[in-house]
Amino acid sequence: MYFDILRKAVRHDRQQTGSMFFPTFGEIESVLRASIQPGDLVLTVGAGDVYKIGEDLVSSGK
């Protein structure tokens, strides 16, 4: 339910903010791996185990 509300809000505002919504960490990591470059700073902010996204990116070398 909450994902659906958030997804609709992001979709509505995407053109103005460039925001994106991904329901799984795997999808987030895939998009980040394809778009981040050496020297980029990636911040993961949220509740729970969102820090694992950064750990996975670092452990994989990107």
N, CA, C and O atoms as CSV, one atom per row, in Angstrom:
chain,resi,resn,atom,element,x,y,z
A,1,MET,N,N,0.815,-1.192,0.000
A,1,MET,CA,C,0.000,0.000,0.000
A,1,MET,C,C,0.865,1.265,0.000
A,1,MET,O,O,0.664,2.153,-0.828
A,2,TYR,N,N,1.820,1.346,0.922
A,2,TYR,CA,C,2.653,2.545,0.994
A,2,TYR,C,C,3.518,2.710,-0.250
A,2,TYR,O,O,3.747,3.827,-0.714
A,3,PHE,N,N,4.002,1.569,-0.795
A,3,PHE,CA,C,4.783,1.646,-2.028
A,3,PHE,C,C,3.958,2.249,-3.153
A,3,PHE,O,O,4.463,3.049,-3.941
A,4,ASP,N,N,2.708,1.870,-3.225
A,4,ASP,CA,C,1.833,2.370,-4.285
A,4,ASP,C,C,1.623,3.874,-4.149
A,4,ASP,O,O,1.651,4.595,-5.147
A,5,ILE,N,N,1.416,4.348,-2.936
A,5,ILE,CA,C,1.241,5.792,-2.699
A,5,ILE,C,C,2.511,6.538,-3.089
A,5,ILE,O,O,2.449,7.558,-3.776
A,6,LEU,N,N,3.672,6.027,-2.650
A,6,LEU,CA,C,4.947,6.673,-2.966
A,6,LEU,C,C,5.218,6.643,-4.463
A,6,LEU,O,O,5.642,7.644,-5.041
A,7,ARG,N,N,4.976,5.503,-5.087
A,7,ARG,CA,C,5.204,5.380,-6.531
A,7,ARG,C,C,4.359,6.386,-7.306
A,7,ARG,O,O,4.855,7.010,-8.244
A,8,LYS,N,N,3.118,6.549,-6.938
A,8,LYS,CA,C,2.242,7.506,-7.614
A,8,LYS,C,C,2.720,8.938,-7.404
A,8,LYS,O,O,2.679,9.745,-8.333
A,9,ALA,N,N,3.171,9.260,-6.197
A,9,ALA,CA,C,3.662,10.610,-5.915
A,9,ALA,C,C,4.926,10.907,-6.710
A,9,ALA,O,O,5.066,11.997,-7.264
A,10,VAL,N,N,5.843,9.955,-6.773
A,10,VAL,CA,C,7.086,10.147,-7.519
A,10,VAL,C,C,6.789,10.274,-8.999
A,10,VAL,O,O,7.357,11.136,-9.670
A,11,ARG,N,N,5.915,9.438,-9.518
A,11,ARG,CA,C,5.560,9.498,-10.932
A,11,ARG,C,C,4.972,10.873,-11.271
A,11,ARG,O,O,5.270,11.434,-12.325
A,12,HIS,N,N,4.154,11.401,-10.394
A,12,HIS,CA,C,3.514,12.696,-10.626
A,12,HIS,C,C,4.539,13.824,-10.665
A,12,HIS,O,O,4.386,14.765,-11.444
A,13,ASP,N,N,5.571,13.748,-9.846
A,13,ASP,CA,C,6.537,14.836,-9.683
A,13,ASP,C,C,7.854,14.588,-10.422
A,13,ASP,O,O,8.763,15.414,-10.336
A,14,ARG,N,N,7.977,13.492,-11.134
A,14,ARG,CA,C,9.259,13.084,-11.714
A,14,ARG,C,C,9.854,14.100,-12.681
A,14,ARG,O,O,11.061,14.338,-12.649
A,15,GLN,N,N,9.047,14.696,-13.528
A,15,GLN,CA,C,9.585,15.635,-14.514
A,15,GLN,C,C,10.192,16.858,-13.847
A,15,GLN,O,O,11.157,17.420,-14.365
A,16,GLN,N,N,9.664,17.275,-12.734
A,16,GLN,CA,C,10.184,18.463,-12.053
A,16,GLN,C,C,11.401,18.155,-11.195
A,16,GLN,O,O,12.312,18.978,-11.103
A,17,THR,N,N,11.434,16.992,-10.569
A,17,THR,CA,C,12.500,16.703,-9.609
A,17,THR,C,C,13.532,15.697,-10.102
A,17,THR,O,O,14.631,15.625,-9.553
A,18,GLY,N,N,13.198,14.923,-11.124
A,18,GLY,CA,C,14.093,13.862,-11.561
A,18,GLY,C,C,14.077,12.674,-10.616
A,18,GLY,O,O,14.930,11.793,-10.717
A,19,SER,N,N,13.122,12.637,-9.704
A,19,SER,CA,C,13.051,11.550,-8.729
A,19,SER,C,C,12.612,10.255,-9.395
A,19,SER,O,O,11.909,10.255,-10.405
A,20,MET,N,N,13.047,9.156,-8.800
A,20,MET,CA,C,12.705,7.833,-9.306
A,20,MET,C,C,12.330,6.942,-8.131
A,20,MET,O,O,12.781,7.163,-7.007
A,21,PHE,N,N,11.516,5.948,-8.390
A,21,PHE,CA,C,11.111,4.989,-7.360
A,21,PHE,C,C,11.424,3.586,-7.834
A,21,PHE,O,O,11.091,3.212,-8.959
A,22,PHE,N,N,12.069,2.803,-6.968
A,22,PHE,CA,C,12.360,1.404,-7.237
A,22,PHE,C,C,11.964,0.603,-6.007
A,22,PHE,O,O,12.425,0.909,-4.907
A,23,PRO,N,N,11.125,-0.411,-6.158
A,23,PRO,CA,C,10.620,-1.140,-4.998
A,23,PRO,C,C,11.617,-2.107,-4.357
A,23,PRO,O,O,11.378,-2.579,-3.246
A,24,THR,N,N,12.720,-2.411,-5.029
A,24,THR,CA,C,13.672,-3.363,-4.441
A,24,THR,C,C,15.085,-2.780,-4.431
A,24,THR,O,O,15.429,-1.928,-5.250
A,25,PHE,N,N,15.880,-3.250,-3.501
A,25,PHE,CA,C,17.279,-2.829,-3.435
A,25,PHE,C,C,18.020,-3.259,-4.688
A,25,PHE,O,O,18.884,-2.528,-5.173
A,26,GLY,N,N,17.702,-4.423,-5.216
A,26,GLY,CA,C,18.363,-4.907,-6.423
A,26,GLY,C,C,18.180,-3.955,-7.588
A,26,GLY,O,O,19.122,-3.703,-8.340
A,27,GLU,N,N,16.973,-3.422,-7.743
A,27,GLU,CA,C,16.718,-2.466,-8.821
A,27,GLU,C,C,17.489,-1.167,-8.596
A,27,GLU,O,O,18.021,-0.583,-9.540
A,28,ILE,N,N,17.544,-0.726,-7.362
A,28,ILE,CA,C,18.299,0.494,-7.035
A,28,ILE,C,C,19.774,0.291,-7.373
A,28,ILE,O,O,20.395,1.138,-8.015
A,29,GLU,N,N,20.323,-0.831,-6.938
A,29,GLU,CA,C,21.737,-1.113,-7.187
A,29,GLU,C,C,22.041,-1.206,-8.680
A,29,GLU,O,O,23.085,-0.726,-9.121
A,30,SER,N,N,21.164,-1.805,-9.454
A,30,SER,CA,C,21.374,-1.914,-10.899
A,30,SER,C,C,21.448,-0.543,-11.557
A,30,SER,O,O,22.325,-0.291,-12.384
A,31,VAL,N,N,20.536,0.330,-11.192
A,31,VAL,CA,C,20.519,1.683,-11.761
A,31,VAL,C,C,21.761,2.452,-11.332
A,31,VAL,O,O,22.366,3.151,-12.145
A,32,LEU,N,N,22.147,2.333,-10.067
A,32,LEU,CA,C,23.343,3.035,-9.599
A,32,LEU,C,C,24.602,2.513,-10.285
A,32,LEU,O,O,25.454,3.299,-10.699
A,33,ARG,N,N,24.722,1.197,-10.406
A,33,ARG,CA,C,25.910,0.629,-11.077
A,33,ARG,C,C,26.044,1.130,-12.511
A,33,ARG,O,O,27.153,1.333,-13.003
A,34,ALA,N,N,24.930,1.323,-13.163
A,34,ALA,CA,C,24.947,1.775,-14.558
A,34,ALA,C,C,25.208,3.271,-14.687
A,34,ALA,O,O,25.592,3.741,-15.758
A,35,SER,N,N,25.003,4.023,-13.607
A,35,SER,CA,C,25.076,5.473,-13.760
A,35,SER,C,C,26.187,6.159,-12.970
A,35,SER,O,O,26.610,7.251,-13.351
A,36,ILE,N,N,26.672,5.559,-11.886
A,36,ILE,CA,C,27.703,6.249,-11.112
A,36,ILE,C,C,29.060,6.118,-11.784
A,36,ILE,O,O,29.347,5.141,-12.475
A,37,GLN,N,N,29.877,7.127,-11.561
A,37,GLN,CA,C,31.213,7.198,-12.149
A,37,GLN,C,C,32.242,7.305,-11.032
A,37,GLN,O,O,31.898,7.701,-9.919
A,38,PRO,N,N,33.497,6.959,-11.305
A,38,PRO,CA,C,34.537,7.122,-10.289
A,38,PRO,C,C,34.539,8.552,-9.759
A,38,PRO,O,O,34.471,9.511,-10.527
A,39,GLY,N,N,34.617,8.680,-8.452
A,39,GLY,CA,C,34.623,9.988,-7.810
A,39,GLY,C,C,33.247,10.481,-7.396
A,39,GLY,O,O,33.147,11.468,-6.667
A,40,ASP,N,N,32.174,9.814,-7.844
A,40,ASP,CA,C,30.825,10.201,-7.445
A,40,ASP,C,C,30.593,9.864,-5.974
A,40,ASP,O,O,31.170,8.915,-5.444
A,41,LEU,N,N,29.763,10.636,-5.341
A,41,LEU,CA,C,29.358,10.395,-3.964
A,41,LEU,C,C,27.923,9.886,-3.992
A,41,LEU,O,O,27.033,10.537,-4.539
A,42,VAL,N,N,27.708,8.718,-3.398
A,42,VAL,CA,C,26.366,8.137,-3.335
A,42,VAL,C,C,25.953,8.092,-1.872
A,42,VAL,O,O,26.631,7.484,-1.044
A,43,LEU,N,N,24.840,8.737,-1.562
A,43,LEU,CA,C,24.293,8.720,-0.211
A,43,LEU,C,C,23.040,7.862,-0.193
A,43,LEU,O,O,22.159,8.021,-1.038
A,44,THR,N,N,22.962,6.967,0.755
A,44,THR,CA,C,21.737,6.196,0.942
A,44,THR,C,C,21.130,6.649,2.258
A,44,THR,O,O,21.755,6.545,3.313
A,45,VAL,N,N,19.926,7.144,2.185
A,45,VAL,CA,C,19.255,7.698,3.354
A,45,VAL,C,C,17.909,7.017,3.493
A,45,VAL,O,O,17.136,6.945,2.538
A,46,GLY,N,N,17.641,6.529,4.661
A,46,GLY,CA,C,16.352,5.887,4.880
A,46,GLY,C,C,16.339,5.135,6.190
A,46,GLY,O,O,17.253,5.250,7.006
A,47,ALA,N,N,15.315,4.385,6.371
A,47,ALA,CA,C,15.150,3.605,7.590
A,47,ALA,C,C,15.501,2.148,7.319
A,47,ALA,O,O,15.488,1.691,6.176
A,48,GLY,N,N,15.806,1.446,8.368
A,48,GLY,CA,C,16.066,0.016,8.232
A,48,GLY,C,C,17.422,-0.280,7.634
A,48,GLY,O,O,18.419,0.345,7.995
A,49,ASP,N,N,17.459,-1.227,6.726
A,49,ASP,CA,C,18.740,-1.717,6.204
A,49,ASP,C,C,19.123,-1.119,4.851
A,49,ASP,O,O,19.768,-1.782,4.039
A,50,VAL,N,N,18.727,0.128,4.609
A,50,VAL,CA,C,19.063,0.799,3.354
A,50,VAL,C,C,20.583,0.945,3.188
A,50,VAL,O,O,21.073,1.072,2.066
A,51,TYR,N,N,21.310,0.927,4.278
A,51,TYR,CA,C,22.774,1.023,4.225
A,51,TYR,C,C,23.384,-0.134,3.417
A,51,TYR,O,O,24.499,-0.017,2.910
A,52,LYS,N,N,22.658,-1.235,3.301
A,52,LYS,CA,C,23.176,-2.398,2.578
A,52,LYS,C,C,23.402,-2.104,1.094
A,52,LYS,O,O,24.233,-2.747,0.454
A,53,ILE,N,N,22.671,-1.143,0.552
A,53,ILE,CA,C,22.872,-0.763,-0.849
A,53,ILE,C,C,24.299,-0.269,-1.033
A,53,ILE,O,O,24.995,-0.710,-1.948
A,54,GLY,N,N,24.742,0.641,-0.172
A,54,GLY,CA,C,26.097,1.157,-0.241
A,54,GLY,C,C,27.134,0.084,-0.012
A,54,GLY,O,O,28.151,0.037,-0.705
A,55,GLU,N,N,26.884,-0.781,0.958
A,55,GLU,CA,C,27.828,-1.866,1.225
A,55,GLU,C,C,27.974,-2.777,0.015
A,55,GLU,O,O,29.082,-3.186,-0.333
A,56,ASP,N,N,26.853,-3.094,-0.625
A,56,ASP,CA,C,26.904,-3.960,-1.818
A,56,ASP,C,C,27.669,-3.294,-2.958
A,56,ASP,O,O,28.438,-3.949,-3.662
A,57,LEU,N,N,27.455,-1.989,-3.138
A,57,LEU,CA,C,28.154,-1.268,-4.211
A,57,LEU,C,C,29.665,-1.245,-3.942
A,57,LEU,O,O,30.469,-1.460,-4.848
A,58,VAL,N,N,30.031,-0.983,-2.697
A,58,VAL,CA,C,31.460,-0.935,-2.350
A,58,VAL,C,C,32.095,-2.318,-2.490
A,58,VAL,O,O,33.192,-2.442,-3.034
A,59,SER,N,N,31.420,-3.345,-2.009
A,59,SER,CA,C,32.007,-4.688,-2.072
A,59,SER,C,C,32.133,-5.208,-3.494
A,59,SER,O,O,32.969,-6.068,-3.774
A,60,SER,N,N,31.304,-4.688,-4.394
A,60,SER,CA,C,31.389,-5.123,-5.795
A,60,SER,C,C,32.338,-4.265,-6.615
A,60,SER,O,O,32.548,-4.524,-7.800
A,61,GLY,N,N,32.911,-3.246,-5.989
A,61,GLY,CA,C,33.844,-2.387,-6.693
A,61,GLY,C,C,33.188,-1.222,-7.393
A,61,GLY,O,O,33.857,-0.461,-8.093
A,62,LYS,N,N,31.875,-1.068,-7.215
A,62,LYS,CA,C,31.186,0.092,-7.797
A,62,LYS,C,C,29.935,0.391,-7.010
A,62,LYS,O,O,29.210,1.331,-7.337
